[in-house]
């Protein structure tokens, strides 16, 4: 089964790399316009300027209609260009810019997480010391798995780290 999923995983990793690089997205957009324009100019016997204009108008899905393919090769190229732009490039560009605008103000920074863990360890040590002074036997706590580990007793939304985050003071 792993062999069957390997190509899809590779495609997914490639898309993630592709989507996280705005430079790659813009270069690929420009490259698609130039390549589609060159191919269109050859197939439809158009000038370079007309061919690039057609590629920009088609890729942006504006479709003014002033230049349109008449051969099946040109129409196939148009269909591929539109599909690639609408289904892949434009959504990736939009998602990248949207992810830059969305900032989780409630997320703990690494230093805050480490400080909280140190505080909990210190409180546990103080509790054990206080219990020893008072002669109280603390029950042994079972060894717990990390909350983020698979198979932990915590629900999935807690393991993902997205549940009940505190808002930091501003």
Backbone as CSV, one residue per row, in Angstrom:
resi,resn,N_x,N_y,N_z,CA_x,CA_y,CA_z,C_x,C_y,C_z
1,UNK,0.825,-1.195,0.000,0.000,0.000,0.000,0.866,1.255,0.000
2,UNK,1.990,1.178,0.708,2.889,2.334,0.782,3.427,2.688,-0.600
3,UNK,3.662,1.687,-1.419,4.182,1.925,-2.763,3.166,2.699,-3.597
4,UNK,1.880,2.388,-3.410,0.837,3.080,-4.164,0.696,4.540,-3.735
5,UNK,0.939,4.825,-2.468,0.777,6.185,-1.955,2.012,7.052,-2.155
6,UNK,3.147,6.447,-2.436,4.401,7.203,-2.563,4.328,8.337,-3.586
7,UNK,3.786,8.123,-4.800,3.718,9.251,-5.750,2.857,10.403,-5.231
8,UNK,1.757,10.075,-4.559,0.879,11.118,-4.038,1.557,11.894,-2.901
9,UNK,2.319,11.187,-2.084,3.069,11.865,-1.023,4.120,12.795,-1.613
10,UNK,4.775,12.343,-2.665,5.780,13.179,-3.326,5.135,14.425,-3.925
11,UNK,3.993,14.250,-4.560,3.274,15.399,-5.123,2.862,16.348,-4.014
12,UNK,2.363,15.796,-2.911,1.946,16.629,-1.777,3.128,17.416,-1.210
13,UNK,4.260,16.757,-1.016,5.449,17.452,-0.501,5.904,18.546,-1.458
14,UNK,5.834,18.251,-2.746,6.202,19.250,-3.745,5.283,20.455,-3.698
15,UNK,3.985,20.209,-3.549,3.032,21.316,-3.455,3.251,22.141,-2.194
16,UNK,3.558,21.477,-1.089,3.829,22.210,0.155,5.067,23.082,-0.014
17,UNK,6.121,22.528,-0.603,7.320,23.332,-0.848,6.999,24.490,-1.781
18,UNK,6.259,24.194,-2.826,5.884,25.179,-3.823,5.059,26.301,-3.198
19,UNK,4.111,25.944,-2.350,3.203,26.926,-1.749,3.884,27.797,-0.714
20,UNK,4.932,27.318,-0.096,5.589,28.081,0.960,6.678,29.005,0.448
21,UNK,6.815,29.110,-0.838,7.836,29.979,-1.405,7.188,30.970,-2.371
22,UNK,6.979,32.217,-1.943,6.354,33.188,-2.840,7.199,33.434,-4.093
23,UNK,8.506,33.378,-3.955,9.386,33.570,-5.110,9.124,32.470,-6.141
24,UNK,9.010,31.230,-5.687,8.746,30.111,-6.589,7.382,30.257,-7.258
25,UNK,6.390,30.704,-6.490,5.056,30.887,-7.060,5.065,31.935,-8.171
26,UNK,5.715,33.045,-7.930,5.716,34.124,-8.924,6.543,33.730,-10.142
27,UNK,7.679,33.089,-9.914,8.495,32.641,-11.043,7.731,31.616,-11.873
28,UNK,7.040,30.696,-11.211,6.283,29.689,-11.958,5.133,30.328,-12.731
29,UNK,4.487,31.333,-12.143,3.413,32.037,-12.853,3.969,32.679,-14.119
30,UNK,5.060,33.423,-13.973,5.658,34.093,-15.130,6.144,33.084,-16.172
31,UNK,6.735,31.980,-15.698,7.212,30.944,-16.612,6.045,30.314,-17.377
32,UNK,4.940,30.081,-16.685,3.763,29.512,-17.355,3.241,30.464,-18.422
33,UNK,3.227,31.750,-18.123,2.748,32.736,-19.100,3.650,32.739,-20.333
34,UNK,4.955,32.765,-20.105,5.891,32.808,-21.229,5.812,31.529,-22.057
35,UNK,5.834,30.377,-21.393,5.791,29.095,-22.118,4.479,28.953,-22.881
36,UNK,3.358,29.266,-22.230,2.067,29.174,-22.913,1.997,30.157,-24.076
37,UNK,2.563,31.349,-23.883,2.576,32.330,-24.968,3.392,31.872,-26.151
38,UNK,4.555,31.307,-25.880,5.406,30.816,-26.969,4.712,29.678,-27.722
39,UNK,4.169,28.734,-26.986,3.479,27.600,-27.637,2.272,28.104,-28.426
40,UNK,1.503,29.010,-27.820,0.319,29.545,-28.506,0.722,30.283,-29.785
41,UNK,1.777,31.075,-29.715,2.239,31.794,-30.902,2.624,30.853,-32.024
42,UNK,3.262,29.722,-31.679,3.660,28.742,-32.693,2.451,28.013,-33.277
43,UNK,1.525,27.617,-32.407,0.372,26.820,-32.840,-0.611,27.657,-33.652
44,UNK,-0.837,28.908,-33.217,-1.863,29.741,-33.856,-1.282,30.780,-34.820
45,UNK,0.029,30.760,-35.052,0.687,31.719,-35.940,0.381,33.165,-35.550
46,UNK,0.674,33.480,-34.286,0.460,34.837,-33.756,1.798,35.467,-33.421
47,UNK,1.822,36.779,-33.311,3.042,37.475,-32.903,3.313,37.198,-31.432
48,UNK,4.545,37.434,-30.999,4.922,37.184,-29.602,4.094,38.040,-28.655
49,UNK,3.871,39.301,-29.011,3.090,40.201,-28.151,1.650,39.705,-28.014
50,UNK,1.033,39.320,-29.142,-0.338,38.800,-29.091,-0.404,37.508,-28.281
51,UNK,0.602,36.655,-28.452,0.602,35.365,-27.764,0.739,35.543,-26.244
52,UNK,1.618,36.436,-25.816,1.772,36.683,-24.377,0.513,37.359,-23.837
53,UNK,-0.058,38.298,-24.595,-1.314,38.937,-24.170,-2.399,37.879,-23.990
54,UNK,-2.507,36.956,-24.940,-3.499,35.883,-24.836,-3.246,35.048,-23.579
55,UNK,-1.978,34.717,-23.297,-1.656,33.890,-22.133,-2.028,34.597,-20.835
56,UNK,-1.752,35.899,-20.744,-2.096,36.648,-19.523,-3.605,36.702,-19.342
57,UNK,-4.322,37.021,-20.409,-5.783,37.129,-20.334,-6.407,35.772,-20.021
58,UNK,-5.886,34.721,-20.608,-6.426,33.377,-20.377,-6.085,32.884,-18.975
59,UNK,-4.837,33.089,-18.528,-4.418,32.624,-17.207,-5.175,33.345,-16.103
60,UNK,-5.489,34.600,-16.325,-6.216,35.349,-15.292,-7.713,35.086,-15.369
61,UNK,-8.139,34.308,-16.313,-9.528,33.925,-16.560,-10.414,35.123,-16.875
62,UNK,-9.816,36.216,-17.365,-10.605,37.366,-17.791,-11.286,37.043,-19.111
63,UNK,-10.499,36.560,-20.060,-11.048,36.111,-21.333,-11.776,37.193,-22.100
64,UNK,-11.070,38.235,-22.522,-11.705,39.322,-23.262,-12.328,38.859,-24.568
65,UNK,-11.748,37.844,-25.180,-12.299,37.339,-26.434,-11.712,37.991,-27.668
66,UNK,-10.812,38.974,-27.476,-10.198,39.616,-28.636,-9.259,38.671,-29.378
67,UNK,-8.651,37.752,-28.642,-7.802,36.722,-29.238,-8.251,35.391,-28.657
68,UNK,-8.562,34.447,-29.502,-8.964,33.128,-28.999,-8.440,32.060,-29.951
69,UNK,-8.164,30.877,-29.411,-7.621,29.810,-30.254,-8.684,29.235,-31.183
70,UNK,-8.231,28.829,-32.363,-9.143,28.197,-33.312,-8.777,26.738,-33.552
71,UNK,-7.513,26.379,-33.353,-7.093,24.989,-33.561,-7.324,24.180,-32.287
72,UNK,-7.381,22.868,-32.442,-7.587,22.019,-31.264,-6.371,22.074,-30.349
73,UNK,-5.171,22.256,-30.903,-3.980,22.367,-30.069,-4.033,23.634,-29.208
74,UNK,-4.467,24.729,-29.814,-4.592,25.982,-29.073,-5.657,25.898,-27.997
75,UNK,-6.749,25.249,-28.304,-7.827,25.095,-27.308,-7.398,24.168,-26.171
76,UNK,-6.651,23.130,-26.508,-6.132,22.240,-25.460,-5.161,22.995,-24.562
77,UNK,-4.285,23.798,-25.163,-3.360,24.622,-24.385,-4.130,25.580,-23.475
78,UNK,-5.178,26.190,-24.002,-5.994,27.111,-23.196,-6.632,26.375,-22.019
79,UNK,-7.148,25.194,-22.274,-7.775,24.419,-21.203,-6.753,24.059,-20.122
80,UNK,-5.557,23.648,-20.521,-4.509,23.318,-19.544,-4.072,24.544,-18.756
81,UNK,-3.901,25.667,-19.446,-3.479,26.892,-18.767,-4.530,27.358,-17.767
82,UNK,-5.774,27.377,-18.177,-6.850,27.805,-17.274,-6.950,26.857,-16.089
83,UNK,-6.942,25.563,-16.348,-7.072,24.585,-15.264,-5.925,24.694,-14.270
84,UNK,-4.710,24.815,-14.782,-3.554,24.914,-13.892,-3.615,26.173,-13.051
85,UNK,-3.979,27.273,-13.669,-4.036,28.538,-12.935,-5.159,28.524,-11.898
86,UNK,-6.342,28.090,-12.302,-7.506,28.146,-11.413,-7.419,27.108,-10.297
87,UNK,-6.902,25.937,-10.596,-6.890,24.861,-9.612,-5.617,24.788,-8.787
88,UNK,-4.541,25.428,-9.236,-3.274,25.266,-8.531,-2.605,26.589,-8.172
89,UNK,-2.233,27.363,-9.149,-1.383,28.526,-8.899,-2.116,29.631,-8.146
90,UNK,-3.272,30.047,-8.627,-4.001,31.137,-7.955,-4.385,30.756,-6.522
91,UNK,-4.917,29.540,-6.266,-5.204,29.182,-4.872,-3.954,29.156,-3.992
92,UNK,-2.823,28.703,-4.534,-1.602,28.675,-3.728,-1.117,30.085,-3.404
93,UNK,-1.191,30.990,-4.360,-0.802,32.375,-4.096,-1.737,32.989,-3.055
94,UNK,-3.031,32.785,-3.214,-4.016,33.322,-2.268,-3.806,32.734,-0.883
95,UNK,-3.587,31.435,-0.805,-3.383,30.791,0.495,-2.114,31.302,1.168
96,UNK,-1.066,31.514,0.388,0.177,32.008,0.978,-0.026,33.393,1.581
97,UNK,-0.635,34.295,0.823,-0.832,35.639,1.342,-1.815,35.653,2.512
98,UNK,-2.850,34.812,2.463,-3.797,34.733,3.578,-3.109,34.207,4.832
99,UNK,-2.222,33.230,4.677,-1.532,32.687,5.855,-0.596,33.720,6.473
100,UNK,-0.105,34.652,5.673,0.739,35.711,6.219,-0.088,36.730,6.992
101,UNK,-1.357,36.871,6.628,-2.226,37.833,7.304,-2.822,37.284,8.593
102,UNK,-2.964,35.971,8.661,-3.578,35.346,9.822,-2.489,34.999,10.824
103,UNK,-2.553,35.617,11.980,-1.568,35.379,13.023,-2.324,34.945,14.271
104,UNK,-1.885,33.863,14.871,-2.529,33.353,16.083,-1.924,34.055,17.294
105,UNK,-2.627,35.065,17.791,-2.136,35.807,18.956,-2.182,34.979,20.231
106,UNK,-2.967,33.904,20.214,-3.118,33.094,21.415,-2.052,32.016,21.537
107,UNK,-1.280,31.804,20.526,-0.284,30.734,20.547,0.851,31.090,21.511
108,UNK,1.237,30.109,22.304,2.361,30.304,23.213,3.661,30.250,22.422
109,UNK,4.572,31.107,22.767,5.909,31.042,22.194,6.663,29.912,22.890
110,UNK,7.745,29.450,22.282,8.520,28.344,22.840,9.024,28.679,24.240
111,UNK,9.486,29.900,24.414,10.016,30.309,25.720,8.918,30.254,26.784
112,UNK,7.704,30.656,26.409,6.580,30.608,27.357,6.253,29.169,27.735
113,UNK,6.281,28.280,26.768,6.004,26.875,27.051,7.052,26.303,27.994
114,UNK,8.307,26.604,27.731,9.379,26.108,28.598,9.253,26.675,30.006
115,UNK,8.877,27.949,30.123,8.690,28.560,31.437,7.535,27.895,32.189
116,UNK,6.451,27.611,31.498,5.320,26.928,32.137,5.717,25.538,32.627
117,UNK,6.471,24.803,31.806,6.914,23.469,32.229,7.819,23.557,33.451
118,UNK,8.712,24.530,33.464,9.608,24.699,34.615,8.805,25.073,35.857
119,UNK,7.796,25.923,35.694,6.955,26.315,36.834,6.194,25.118,37.398
120,UNK,5.675,24.268,36.525,4.934,23.082,36.985,5.880,22.133,37.721
121,UNK,7.097,21.941,37.188,8.068,21.079,37.883,8.394,21.633,39.269
122,UNK,8.568,22.945,39.361,8.898,23.562,40.654,7.731,23.418,41.629
123,UNK,6.494,23.616,41.156,5.329,23.460,42.029,5.201,22.021,42.516
124,UNK,5.476,21.061,41.645,5.417,19.658,42.035,6.471,19.365,43.102
125,UNK,7.670,19.897,42.935,8.729,19.691,43.933,8.342,20.327,45.267
126,UNK,7.774,21.541,45.210,7.340,22.203,46.448,6.208,21.437,47.123
127,UNK,5.284,20.910,46.329,4.183,20.122,46.876,4.708,18.870,47.558
128,UNK,5.667,18.194,46.919,6.254,16.995,47.512,6.995,17.338,48.805
129,UNK,7.714,18.457,48.817,8.433,18.886,50.013,7.456,19.221,51.142
130,UNK,6.376,19.924,50.806,5.368,20.277,51.808,4.686,19.026,52.361
131,UNK,4.389,18.073,51.475,3.754,16.833,51.912,4.702,16.052,52.824
132,UNK,5.990,16.048,52.511,6.966,15.343,53.349,7.056,15.992,54.721
133,UNK,7.021,17.321,54.810,7.061,18.028,56.100,5.835,17.714,56.950
134,UNK,4.698,17.588,56.294,3.444,17.333,57.010,3.227,15.846,57.259
135,UNK,4.074,15.015,56.702,3.934,13.576,56.881,2.807,12.987,56.052
136,UNK,2.511,13.596,54.967,1.438,13.125,54.088,2.062,12.322,52.957
137,UNK,1.497,11.132,52.723,1.967,10.308,51.616,1.180,10.680,50.362
138,UNK,1.900,11.137,49.393,1.265,11.466,48.113,1.104,10.184,47.304
139,UNK,-0.031,10.036,46.662,-0.202,8.841,45.818,0.760,8.910,44.635
140,UNK,1.238,7.733,44.238,2.111,7.688,43.074,1.290,7.961,41.820
141,UNK,1.773,8.885,41.038,1.097,9.186,39.788,1.616,8.236,38.711
142,UNK,0.722,7.714,37.911,1.196,6.826,36.842,2.017,7.629,35.839
143,UNK,2.946,6.955,35.221,3.753,7.614,34.187,2.824,8.010,33.054
144,UNK,2.889,9.277,32.696,1.993,9.762,31.647,2.771,9.964,30.363
145,UNK,2.060,9.719,29.276,2.630,10.014,27.971,2.464,11.512,27.718
146,UNK,3.276,11.998,26.829,3.103,13.396,26.426,1.738,13.547,25.775
147,UNK,1.115,14.678,25.985,-0.229,14.903,25.457,-0.252,14.776,23.942
148,UNK,0.831,15.134,23.299,0.841,15.126,21.837,1.095,13.750,21.240
149,UNK,1.427,12.763,22.069,1.714,11.431,21.527,0.452,10.737,21.050
150,UNK,0.562,9.967,19.968,-0.583,9.159,19.551,-0.895,8.129,20.627
151,UNK,-2.150,7.892,20.840,-2.555,6.904,21.823,-2.677,7.470,23.225
152,UNK,-2.407,8.763,23.408,-2.580,9.340,24.731,-4.068,9.453,25.008
153,UNK,-4.399,9.608,26.263,-5.804,9.657,26.654,-6.451,10.980,26.267
154,UNK,-5.661,11.958,25.897,-6.201,13.267,25.546,-6.949,13.192,24.219
155,UNK,-8.052,13.932,24.115,-8.782,13.955,22.841,-7.919,14.561,21.736
156,UNK,-8.287,14.297,20.499,-7.506,14.742,19.350,-7.320,16.254,19.338
157,UNK,-8.366,17.016,19.677,-8.227,18.469,19.604,-7.262,18.994,20.657
158,UNK,-7.074,18.247,21.757,-6.095,18.652,22.759,-4.703,18.271,22.283
159,UNK,-4.575,17.075,21.676,-3.272,16.640,21.181,-2.762,17.537,20.065
160,UNK,-3.677,18.145,19.306,-3.237,19.013,18.218,-2.710,20.331,18.732
161,UNK,-2.958,20.644,20.006,-2.436,21.868,20.586,-3.279,23.087,20.292
162,UNK,-4.518,22.890,19.850,-5.352,24.024,19.475,-6.497,24.267,20.469
163,UNK,-6.597,23.485,21.509,-7.723,23.634,22.425,-7.351,24.529,23.602
164,UNK,-8.280,25.354,24.007,-8.188,26.149,25.238,-6.885,26.912,25.387
165,UNK,-6.517,27.636,24.380,-5.312,28.459,24.499,-5.673,29.756,25.193
166,UNK,-4.786,30.175,26.081,-5.011,31.423,26.782,-4.656,32.582,25.881
167,UNK,-5.306,33.684,26.118,-4.953,34.913,25.413,-3.861,35.614,26.192
168,UNK,-2.795,35.959,25.499,-1.683,36.636,26.164,-2.048,38.074,26.449
169,UNK,-1.564,38.616,27.562,-1.818,40.034,27.828,-1.094,40.895,26.810
170,UNK,-1.742,41.997,26.450,-1.161,42.884,25.421,-0.643,44.144,26.031
